Every structure is written in C-alpha cells, then in structure tokens.
Amino acid sequence: MKKEVFISVDIEASGPIPGEYDMLSFGMCRIDQPEVQFYCELQPVSFKFNPKALEVAGFDLEELAKTGLEPATAMQNCTQWLKENLLKSETPIFVGLNASFDWSFMNYYFHKYTGNNPFGVAALDLKSMYLGAFGSTWLETRAKNMIEVLNPESRGNHNALQDAIFQAELFRLIMDKIKH
C-alpha cells in the first residue's frame, strides 16, 4: 500500500464551472512540507468570465493571455512537479477548502490536457473535515470561522499559492484536534 501524501491545492477561476470558464491560476504545496510548492498562471481559453470572479482573483484576461502558461504546459509541469516531489511509494491526496470546486477544475484540466488526473477521482475537503472534527454546522465551516477557532498563523488572500499554504496549515491544525 502506498503512503498517502496530502497536497493542499487552491485554484482561481473566471467563473463557476470548468469547460465554460477558465482556470486562471493554481497553487499547491505538500502539507507535511509546505515549502515544497508549485504555482502557475494559465492563459485563458474561453475568455468567458464572471466579473465578481475576476475581481476576487485580481486577474486581467488579456494580460494572462500574454503572460500565462498554455494550459497543456501548466498541467504537464504540475504532473512533473508531483513526480519530482513524491516517491514511487507515495500517492498524492488532493486537499482543498471547498475541494469540490477546486478539484472539478483541476480534474477537467488534467483530463483535457494530459489525459490523466494524478490525484484520481476524489478529494479531501477541509470544510467537511472541520465539520466532523468540531461538530459544527455547515455555515460554521467558512474560513473566517476556522480562523477564529484554530488561530492559524497564515491567512488566505486569493493568491492560489498563498491559499494552498494557508489551507495546509488549517489541515495540520484540524488533524491536531482529531488526534487529541
């Protein structure tokens, strides 16, 4: 059996669903070694956007068309990063805060541009993990509530890498609660 290695992943997108909207950036880090990181910005494909999504992410689609990586290159680079930062005896586990959203974009982009999602068909959701660990309500699983209870040192800021680092810290703090 392969050792599970938890990878915190965050994405920024131009709208609510992959295929119609674009993944604009993503960041990830090993939860056990958050200094082991990956980040990239992607060229838009559809150029379709929700103004609020762009406002949150702070991206300009025309600028990303010039400076971002082609999606196929981004996903190939990510796959390579995973291979370089995991042993053959390890398997990556996707971890996200509202993992269903982030995983849906990553899954779509991996399959469309590389033919395979190295994370497989599932993701670990920090909101669900927090709800179970603390017996909270779904409404109480928002990041601001987790910050009040867990008191992490880092914060999210809608930069995909910084958010992945923040999520990694939340994961470790929730695991500490579960273990004690």
Buried (B, 14 or more C-beta within 10 A) or exposed (E): EEEEBBBBBBBBBBBEEBEEBBBBBBBBBBBEEBEBBBBBBBBBBEEEBEEEBBEEBEBEBEEBEEEBBEBEBBBBEBBEBBEEBBEEEBBBBBBBBBBEBBBBBBBBBBEBBBEEBBBEEEBBBBBBBBBEBBEBEEEBBBBEBBBEBBEBEBEBEBBBBBBBBBBBBBBBBBBEEEEE
